[in-house]
Amino acid sequence: MAGAGCGDGAGRARSDALARQRLHWSRCPAPGEGEEGAGTPAPGPPWECATLRAPLDHADPGGGTIDLALIRARATDRTRRIGSLVFNFGGPGGSGVAALPALATDFPQLRTRYDLVSLDPRGVGRSGGVRCLDDRDLDAYHAADATPDDAAETRALEARERAYAAGCARRSGAVLAHVGTRDAARDLDLVRRVLGDRALHYFGVSYGTELGATYAHLYPRRVGRTVFDAVVDPGQDPVGAALGQARGFQRALENYLRACPAEAADCLTEREIVALLRRLDRRALPGSDGRSLTQSLASDGIAQALYAKDFWEYLTQGLRAAADGDGTVLLALSDLMNGRGQRGGYSTLQSALTAVTCADHRQRYTAADVRARLPAFRAASPVFGAYLAWGLLQCRHWPTAGARDTPEVSAPGAAPILVVGTTGDPATPYEGTRGMVRALGEGVGVELTYRGEGHGAYHGGSACVRRTVDAYLLTGAVPRGGTVCR
């Protein structure tokens, strides 16, 4: 992009002007079809929304801009207000504008002294959300066979990924090179400056931990009270991350199966689940609204149900119904995973996830790379291994280059960061917690373990976790490293 460089006077002036912009907060609009939270009432008072202008390219602040959607609820005790607490709930690709109101009942103590703030990160939702295919084509894309068994099926999978990447370039090409995690971290600092906070107080979940750690690497002296929950392992490349997820989802499935004993009438065994997926590979089951449950959609639905223990009862219902010939429940669970609304409109959740992933990682795996790794993935998980292995093709034909092999997160001199891991987490396996603590550096990461199930500890039902996290954020009390909650 042509324009002023960040080091010249015009670029610095533009950057300073953006930092001085005034936000115009007003009542939030209701989410429409194709947006996260569609079908729910508009978040009313005390929620307010605003739009922040940020450089499209932070290396060229004198160039074009991108509008970022923000949401907040102001602190209830204004006399004891600490500042803003900025949330990122993960993905990458999740809408903070939709997620914060949905989860805010979990933060009553934090809201007494913080303005609760979140945003749609660049490339997500109302912040230049990445779009790749229309809704009908997305139905076909997500339903298609994602675990090829022969050369013809492999060619079909590669053709779909090529067409998907081409659609992203055609519909969202202007932002694809600028949706990486380093870009989003620089946006966080602009948010901090515009909100008038001297330090960024931050609560990151899942991918939000990688984003927060990237911020800490770039701005270690601006790190305020910061919590990472459901922690990404920064030392893993895409193969390591996918293999870790295969192990994590397999472990979560086994934990679910132990809680749902095989002798119970509605429970399937792991062998029966594997057999069900094989049958679906040959023939789909009828679902709702004339749609069918395919092997790919069933895999998505099973994985979605393992994100939280509260979903286990729906997993039992969905698996039993599918075994009896009805794919409706697993299809509904897969729609949650893929960001599909009840009327068939898709949010930017999955397209933004791919865009950020491919902007971040320079690796471009081929079908031959995947085939060579299939034995390790299948050994890690008979249920999810092959599905996650073939997912490595998602960036094969991406139109822009990736930035790096693994994220840079070392943050010497940063304030303490509370790093919370859950032993039964399927999506960000517990082992990543210690990896993040090591990578942040001596005296920065403080480990807190939750011996429980689900993706994320703060929302996992542990009073110990919530009490420890709230005490840190509200009073600055840093727990002893290695503390364990149950």
C-alpha positions in Angstrom: 0.0 0.0 0.0 1.4 3.4 -0.9 1.5 6.1 1.7 3.5 7.5 4.5 5.7 5.2 6.5 5.2 4.9 10.3 8.5 6.5 10.9 7.9 9.8 9.1 6.2 12.9 10.4 2.9 12.5 8.5 2.6 8.9 9.8 3.3 9.9 13.4 0.8 12.8 13.1 -1.9 10.5 11.8 -1.2 7.9 14.5 -1.4 10.6 17.2 -4.6 11.9 15.7 -6.2 8.5 15.8 -5.2 8.1 19.4 -7.0 11.4 20.2 -10.2 10.5 18.5 -13.4 10.7 20.6 -15.7 7.8 20.7 -19.4 8.4 20.3 -21.1 5.9 22.5 -24.8 5.1 21.8 -27.4 2.3 22.2 -26.2 -0.9 20.5 -28.0 -2.1 17.3 -29.6 -5.5 17.3 -27.5 -8.2 15.6 -28.9 -9.1 12.2 -29.0 -12.5 10.5 -25.5 -13.6 9.6 -24.1 -11.9 12.8 -23.2 -13.6 16.0 -26.1 -13.2 18.5 -28.7 -13.0 15.7 -32.2 -13.6 16.9 -31.5 -12.2 20.4 -32.7 -8.9 21.6 -30.5 -5.9 21.2 -28.2 -5.4 24.2 -29.9 -2.5 26.0 -28.7 -0.3 28.8 -26.2 -0.4 30.3 -24.6 -1.5 27.0 -23.2 1.1 24.7 -21.5 0.7 21.3 -19.1 2.9 19.4 -16.8 2.8 16.4 -13.1 3.2 16.6 -11.0 4.1 13.5 -7.6 2.3 13.3 -5.0 2.2 10.6 -5.6 -0.6 8.1 -1.8 -1.1 8.1 -0.1 -0.1 11.4 3.2 0.2 9.5 1.5 2.8 7.4 -0.7 4.9 9.7 -0.9 7.6 7.1 -2.8 5.2 4.7 -6.3 3.8 4.9 -8.3 3.0 8.0 -10.6 0.3 9.2 -13.5 0.7 11.5 -13.6 -1.4 14.7 -16.8 -2.1 16.6 -16.7 -1.6 20.4 -19.1 -2.3 23.2 -19.0 -1.4 26.9 -20.8 -1.4 30.2 -19.6 1.3 32.6 -18.4 0.6 36.1 -21.1 0.8 38.7 -18.9 2.2 41.5 -17.5 5.3 39.7 -15.7 6.5 42.8 -13.5 3.3 43.0 -13.2 2.8 39.2 -9.8 1.2 38.2 -10.2 1.7 34.5 -11.3 -0.4 31.5 -11.1 -4.2 31.4 -10.8 -5.3 27.8 -12.0 -8.8 26.9 -11.2 -11.1 23.9 -13.2 -14.4 24.1 -11.2 -16.3 21.5 -11.6 -17.8 18.1 -9.8 -16.3 16.4 -13.0 -15.0 14.8 -15.3 -14.6 17.8 -17.3 -11.4 18.1 -16.6 -9.5 21.4 -19.6 -7.3 20.7 -21.9 -10.4 20.8 -20.0 -12.3 23.5 -19.6 -9.8 26.2 -23.3 -9.1 26.8 -24.0 -12.8 26.6 -21.4 -13.6 29.3 -21.7 -10.5 31.4 -23.7 -12.1 34.2 -20.5 -13.9 35.1 -18.7 -10.6 35.8 -20.8 -8.7 38.4 -17.9 -8.1 40.8 -15.5 -7.0 38.0 -18.1 -4.5 36.7 -18.2 -2.7 40.1 -14.7 -1.2 39.4 -14.1 -1.7 35.7 -15.8 -0.5 32.5 -16.3 -3.9 30.8 -15.1 -3.4 27.2 -14.8 -5.7 24.2 -14.7 -5.4 20.4 -15.0 -7.2 17.2 -11.3 -7.6 16.2 -10.3 -6.6 12.7 -11.7 -9.1 10.2 -14.5 -10.1 12.5 -18.2 -9.2 12.5 -18.7 -5.4 12.1 -15.0 -4.7 12.0 -14.4 -5.4 8.3 -15.6 -9.0 8.8 -14.1 -11.5 6.4 -16.6 -13.1 4.0 -15.6 -15.9 1.6 -18.7 -17.7 0.2 -22.5 -17.1 0.3 -24.6 -18.9 2.7 -25.7 -21.7 0.4 -22.1 -22.4 -0.7 -21.0 -22.4 3.0 -23.7 -25.1 3.7 -22.0 -27.2 1.0 -18.5 -26.4 2.2 -19.0 -27.4 5.8 -21.0 -30.5 4.9 -18.4 -31.8 2.4 -16.1 -34.8 3.0 -13.1 -33.4 5.0 -11.4 -36.8 5.5 -10.6 -38.1 2.0 -10.1 -41.8 1.5 -8.6 -41.8 -2.0 -7.0 -39.6 -4.6 -10.3 -38.5 -6.1 -11.6 -37.3 -2.7 -8.3 -35.6 -2.0 -8.5 -33.7 -5.2 -12.1 -32.7 -4.4 -11.0 -31.4 -0.9 -8.1 -29.4 -2.4 -10.5 -27.9 -5.0 -12.9 -26.8 -2.3 -10.1 -25.2 -0.3 -8.8 -23.4 -3.5 -12.3 -22.1 -4.2 -12.8 -21.0 -0.6 -9.5 -19.0 -0.6 -10.4 -17.5 -4.0 -13.7 -16.4 -2.6 -12.0 -14.8 0.4 -9.7 -12.9 -1.9 -12.6 -11.7 -4.1 -14.9 -10.6 -1.2 -12.4 -9.5 1.4 -9.0 -9.1 -0.2 -8.4 -5.6 1.1 -8.2 -6.8 4.7 -6.7 -10.2 4.4 -3.0 -9.1 4.7 -3.9 -7.0 7.8 -5.9 -9.3 10.1 -3.0 -11.0 11.9 -2.6 -11.2 15.6 0.2 -8.5 15.7 -2.2 -6.1 13.9 -4.9 -6.9 16.5 -2.5 -6.4 19.3 -1.6 -2.9 18.0 -5.4 -2.2 17.9 -5.6 -3.1 21.6 -3.0 -0.4 22.3 -5.0 2.1 20.3 -8.1 1.1 22.3 -6.2 1.6 25.5 -5.0 5.1 24.4 -8.4 6.2 23.2 -10.1 5.0 26.4 -7.5 7.0 28.4 -5.9 4.1 30.3 -2.3 4.2 31.3 -2.1 0.4 31.2 -4.1 -2.3 29.4 -6.2 -4.3 31.9 -7.1 -7.4 29.9 -9.0 -10.7 30.1 -8.2 -13.1 27.2 -9.8 -16.5 26.7 -8.5 -19.2 24.3 -7.0 -17.4 21.2 -7.4 -14.3 23.3 -4.5 -15.6 25.4 -2.3 -15.6 22.3 -3.5 -12.1 21.4 -2.8 -10.8 25.0 0.6 -12.5 25.0 1.5 -10.8 21.7 0.4 -7.5 23.2 2.7 -8.1 26.2 5.6 -8.9 23.9 5.1 -5.7 21.9 4.2 -3.4 24.9 5.6 -5.1 28.1 5.6 -1.8 30.1 1.9 -1.2 29.3 0.6 -4.5 30.7 -1.9 -4.0 33.5 -3.8 -6.6 35.4 -4.0 -9.4 32.9 -5.7 -12.8 32.9 -5.2 -15.6 30.4 -7.8 -18.4 30.6 -7.8 -21.6 28.3 -4.2 -21.0 27.2 -2.8 -21.4 23.7 0.7 -23.0 23.7 2.9 -20.4 21.9 5.6 -22.9 21.2 3.6 -25.0 18.8 3.4 -24.7 15.0 0.1 -25.6 13.3 0.9 -29.3 13.2 1.8 -29.3 17.0 -1.4 -27.3 17.8 -3.6 -29.6 15.7 -2.1 -32.7 17.2 -2.5 -31.2 20.7 -6.1 -30.6 19.9 -6.6 -34.2 18.7 -5.3 -35.4 22.1 -7.3 -32.7 24.0 -10.6 -33.6 22.3 -9.9 -37.3 22.7 -9.2 -36.8 26.4 -12.4 -34.8 26.8 -14.4 -37.4 24.9 -13.0 -40.1 27.2 -13.9 -38.0 30.3 -17.4 -37.6 28.9 -17.7 -41.4 28.2 -16.6 -42.2 31.8 -19.4 -40.0 33.0 -21.8 -41.6 30.6 -21.3 -45.3 31.3 -21.7 -47.7 28.4 -24.4 -49.7 30.1 -26.7 -46.7 30.2 -29.4 -47.0 27.6 -28.7 -43.7 25.8 -24.9 -43.9 25.9 -22.7 -44.9 22.9 -19.2 -46.3 23.4 -16.2 -44.9 21.6 -16.2 -47.8 19.2 -19.9 -47.1 18.4 -19.0 -43.4 17.8 -16.2 -44.3 15.4 -18.6 -46.7 13.6 -21.3 -44.0 13.4 -18.8 -41.6 11.7 -17.8 -44.3 9.2 -21.4 -44.9 8.3 -21.9 -41.1 7.8 -18.9 -41.1 5.5 -20.8 -43.4 3.2 -24.3 -42.0 3.7 -25.7 -38.9 5.4 -28.6 -38.9 7.8 -31.7 -36.7 7.6 -31.6 -33.6 9.7 -33.8 -30.5 10.0 -35.2 -28.2 7.3 -34.3 -30.7 4.5 -30.6 -30.7 5.5 -28.5 -33.7 6.1 -26.0 -34.7 8.7 -22.7 -35.7 7.1 -19.5 -37.1 8.7 -17.9 -33.6 8.7 -20.9 -32.0 10.4 -21.2 -34.7 12.9 -17.5 -34.3 13.8 -18.1 -30.6 14.3 -21.2 -31.3 16.4 -19.4 -33.7 18.7 -16.5 -31.4 19.2 -18.8 -28.5 19.9 -20.5 -30.5 22.7 -17.1 -31.1 24.4 -16.4 -27.4 24.9 -18.5 -27.3 28.1 -19.7 -30.0 30.5 -23.2 -28.4 30.3 -23.4 -29.6 26.7 -22.7 -33.3 27.5 -26.4 -34.1 27.9 -27.0 -32.8 24.3 -24.1 -34.9 23.1 -25.7 -38.0 24.6 -29.0 -37.1 22.9 -27.4 -36.3 19.6 -25.3 -39.4 19.4 -28.2 -41.7 20.4 -30.5 -40.0 17.9 -27.9 -40.3 15.1 -27.4 -44.0 15.9 -31.2 -44.3 15.5 -31.2 -42.5 12.2 -31.9 -38.9 13.1 -29.2 -36.2 12.7 -31.1 -33.2 14.0 -29.3 -32.7 17.3 -25.8 -33.1 16.0 -26.6 -30.9 13.1 -27.7 -28.1 15.5 -24.5 -28.5 17.5 -22.5 -28.3 14.3 -24.3 -25.1 13.4 -23.0 -23.5 16.7 -19.5 -24.5 15.8 -19.7 -23.1 12.3 -21.5 -19.8 13.1 -24.8 -20.7 11.3 -27.9 -18.9 12.4 -31.4 -20.5 12.7 -32.4 -19.0 9.3 -29.3 -20.2 7.5 -27.2 -17.0 7.7 -23.5 -17.4 8.6 -21.5 -15.1 10.8 -17.9 -14.4 10.0 -16.7 -16.8 12.8 -15.1 -19.5 10.7 -14.0 -17.3 7.8 -12.3 -14.9 10.2 -10.7 -17.9 12.0 -9.1 -19.1 8.8 -8.1 -15.6 7.7 -6.3 -14.9 11.0 -4.7 -18.3 11.1 -3.3 -18.0 7.6 -2.2 -14.4 8.2 -0.3 -15.5 11.3 1.4 -18.8 10.1 3.7 -19.0 7.2 3.4 -22.8 6.9 1.5 -24.0 3.8 0.9 -27.8 4.1 0.2 -30.1 1.2 -1.8 -33.2 0.9 1.4 -35.2 1.0 2.4 -33.5 4.3 -1.0 -34.5 5.8 -0.8 -38.1 4.6 2.7 -38.4 6.2 1.3 -37.3 9.5 -2.0 -39.2 9.5 -0.7 -42.1 11.6 0.3 -39.8 14.4 -3.1 -38.0 14.3 -5.1 -41.3 14.2 -3.0 -42.6 17.2 -3.8 -39.4 19.1 -7.6 -39.7 18.4 -9.5 -42.4 16.6 -12.5 -40.0 16.5 -10.9 -36.6 15.7 -7.4 -37.3 14.4 -7.9 -37.5 10.7 -10.4 -34.6 10.7 -7.9 -32.3 12.4 -5.0 -33.5 10.3 -6.7 -32.7 7.0 -7.7 -29.3 8.4 -4.0 -28.4 8.0 -4.8 -27.8 4.3 -6.9 -24.6 5.1 -4.0 -22.2 4.3 -2.6 -24.2 1.3 -4.0 -21.8 -1.4 -4.3 -18.7 0.8 -3.8 -15.5 -1.3 -1.5 -13.7 1.2 1.7 -14.8 3.0 1.8 -15.8 6.7 3.9 -13.8 9.2 5.8 -16.4 11.3 6.2 -20.0 12.4 5.2 -19.5 16.1 4.1 -16.4 18.0 6.5 -14.2 19.8 5.3 -13.7 23.4 8.3 -13.1 25.6 7.6 -10.1 27.8 10.5 -9.2 30.0 9.6 -6.5 32.5 5.8 -7.0 32.2 3.6 -7.0 35.2 2.4 -10.4 36.5 0.0 -12.2 34.1 -2.3 -14.8 35.7 -2.3 -17.9 33.4 -5.2 -20.3 34.0 -5.4 -23.8 32.6 -8.0 -26.5 32.8 -6.9 -30.1 33.0 -9.8 -31.4 30.9 -9.8 -28.6 28.2 -10.3 -30.1 24.8 -9.4 -27.1 22.5 -6.4 -25.6 24.3 -5.0 -28.6 26.2 -3.7 -28.1 29.7 -0.1 -28.6 28.7 -0.1 -25.2 26.9 -0.5 -23.4 30.2 3.0 -24.3 31.4 4.3 -23.6 27.9 2.9 -20.0 28.0 4.3 -19.4 31.5 7.8 -20.4 30.3 7.5 -18.4 27.1 6.4 -15.2 28.9 9.6 -15.2 30.8 10.9 -15.2 34.4 8.6 -13.5 36.9 5.8 -12.7 34.4 3.5 -15.8 34.1 1.8 -17.0 37.2 0.2 -20.5 36.8 -3.3 -21.3 38.2 -4.7 -24.8 37.6 -8.3 -25.8 37.5 -8.9 -29.6 37.8 -12.1 -29.7 35.8 -13.7 -30.1 32.4 -14.4 -27.7 29.6 -12.9 -24.9 27.6 -12.1 -22.2 30.0 -11.9 -22.2 33.8 -13.6 -18.9 34.8 -16.9 -20.0 33.3 -16.4 -23.6 34.4 -18.2 -23.4 37.7 -15.2 -23.3 40.1 -15.8 -20.8 42.9 -12.1 -21.0 43.7 -11.1 -19.9 40.2 -13.5 -17.1 40.1 -12.5 -15.9 43.6 -8.8 -16.0 42.7 -9.2 -14.2 39.4 -11.5 -11.5 40.8 -9.2 -10.9 43.7 -6.3 -10.4 41.3 -8.1 -8.1 38.9 -9.8 -6.0 41.7 -7.0 -5.8 44.3 -3.8 -6.8 42.5 -3.4 -9.8 44.8 -1.2 -12.2 42.8 -1.8 -15.8 43.9 1.1 -18.2 44.5 2.3 -19.8 41.3 1.1 -23.4 41.0 -2.1 -22.8 43.0 -4.7 -25.5 42.2 -8.5 -25.1 42.2 -11.1 -27.8 41.9 
